[in-house]
């Protein structure tokens, strides 16, 4: 029977919900300490996700507070004194992961800083500043797109297929941002040149 924590779905809300759900899956696969889980998550999601280990420790603590993970202090291999906090599953972890996988979470609202800047811009000077910001955004997206590993042809396993789907989704979103930035710059430039 589902517990109050799982039924409430509180832990699935907010911008970090994708990372919390993914962390449950990683710990179900194999327990680990925060740094190791952050590394595994970064390898699975790729560089464009920008996994911050500090955030991962915070998310793990929240999942533990919710009763979805538990931790224990364990010796660090190769050290006689040092210990580390290792996260393990609870009786609720598997059910919570299943619920997270099958629950359609509403899409986060579009809250791009660049969109807000475009909406607030006042005149020609602001437009010129925005051209530089759009160019920097495009350059950053191009750099991130180069970090996305190439897709594999023919999936050797379900894991490979799913990771290819992640790569494809990330690359598609980055490509859309690149296209939008480029088109916006061109439109603003055309307007400025015409005036």
Beta strands, then each sheet from edge to edge (+ up, - down):
strand 1: 32-33
strand 2: 69-75
strand 3: 83-89
sheet 1: 1+ 3- 2+
end
